[in-house]
Amino acid sequence: MSVMGTIEILPRKAQSFAMDFIDRWNEQCYDKEFWQMDSSKILMMITDDARQILEVENVPADDETLFNMFQIVVLSYAYSAVDQPKMREFIGIKE
């Protein structure tokens, strides 16, 4: 529900490709090095990617929209970690 709620506050045009954006970043879930990167670097990577896509789609790339694009990816990762014990183990979450 959090992912969908965050998608709903994106600009309407961005809502149409939000799930594709999540899928694009879900590929990183399987890269062990990704989980070892500094979170500020990941924030920059995701928001830079979002900025490029938003520009191509002619959607304003303001700070709030960029953060919400980052947030939908993070919430998707969180859902995977809650739902999949092997994912938690892979990314290094210990109970």
C-alpha positions as CSV (number, residue, x, y, z in Angstrom):
1,M,0.0,0.0,0.0
2,S,2.9,2.4,0.7
3,V,4.3,1.9,-2.8
4,M,0.9,2.6,-4.4
5,G,0.3,5.5,-2.1
6,T,3.6,7.1,-3.0
7,I,2.9,6.5,-6.7
8,E,-0.4,8.3,-6.4
9,I,1.4,11.5,-5.3
10,L,3.7,11.5,-8.3
11,P,2.7,13.7,-11.2
12,R,0.0,11.9,-13.3
13,K,2.3,11.3,-16.2
14,A,5.0,9.8,-13.9
15,Q,2.5,7.5,-12.4
16,S,2.1,5.8,-15.8
17,F,5.7,4.6,-15.8
18,A,6.4,4.2,-12.1
19,M,6.0,0.4,-12.0
20,D,8.5,0.2,-15.0
21,F,10.9,2.3,-13.0
22,I,10.6,0.0,-10.0
23,D,11.2,-3.0,-12.2
24,R,14.2,-1.3,-13.7
25,W,15.8,-0.9,-10.3
26,N,14.7,-4.3,-9.0
27,E,17.4,-5.8,-11.2
28,Q,19.9,-4.3,-8.7
29,C,18.4,-6.5,-6.0
30,Y,20.5,-9.4,-7.3
31,D,23.8,-7.6,-7.2
32,K,25.6,-8.2,-3.9
33,E,27.8,-5.1,-4.4
34,F,24.8,-2.9,-4.7
35,W,23.8,-3.7,-1.1
36,Q,27.3,-2.8,0.1
37,M,27.3,0.7,-1.5
38,D,26.9,3.9,0.5
39,S,23.2,4.8,0.7
40,S,24.0,8.4,-0.4
41,K,25.5,7.0,-3.6
42,I,22.4,4.9,-4.2
43,L,20.2,7.9,-3.6
44,M,22.1,9.8,-6.3
45,M,22.1,6.9,-8.7
46,I,18.3,6.4,-8.5
47,T,17.5,10.1,-8.6
48,D,19.8,10.8,-11.5
49,D,18.1,7.9,-13.4
50,A,14.7,9.3,-12.5
51,R,15.7,12.8,-13.6
52,Q,16.7,11.5,-17.0
53,I,13.5,9.5,-17.4
54,L,11.3,12.4,-16.2
55,E,13.1,14.7,-18.7
56,V,12.5,12.3,-21.6
57,E,8.8,12.0,-20.6
58,N,8.6,15.8,-20.2
59,V,7.7,15.7,-16.5
60,P,9.2,18.3,-14.2
61,A,12.0,16.8,-12.1
62,D,11.6,18.8,-8.9
63,D,13.1,17.6,-5.6
64,E,9.8,16.2,-4.3
65,T,9.2,14.1,-7.4
66,L,12.8,12.8,-7.5
67,F,12.6,11.8,-3.8
68,N,9.3,10.1,-4.4
69,M,10.7,8.1,-7.3
70,F,13.6,7.1,-5.0
71,Q,11.0,6.2,-2.3
72,I,9.0,3.9,-4.5
73,V,12.2,1.9,-5.2
74,V,13.1,1.7,-1.5
75,L,9.6,0.7,-0.5
76,S,9.7,-2.0,-3.1
77,Y,13.0,-3.3,-1.7
78,A,11.5,-3.2,1.8
79,Y,8.5,-5.2,0.7
80,S,10.7,-7.8,-0.9
81,A,12.8,-8.1,2.3
82,V,9.7,-8.5,4.5
83,D,8.1,-11.0,2.1
84,Q,11.2,-13.1,1.2
85,P,13.5,-14.5,3.9
86,K,16.1,-15.4,1.4
87,M,16.2,-11.8,0.2
88,R,16.8,-10.6,3.8
89,E,19.7,-13.0,4.1
90,F,21.1,-12.0,0.7
91,I,21.1,-8.3,1.5
92,G,22.6,-8.9,5.0
93,I,19.6,-8.2,7.2
94,K,19.9,-10.2,10.5
95,E,17.0,-10.7,12.8
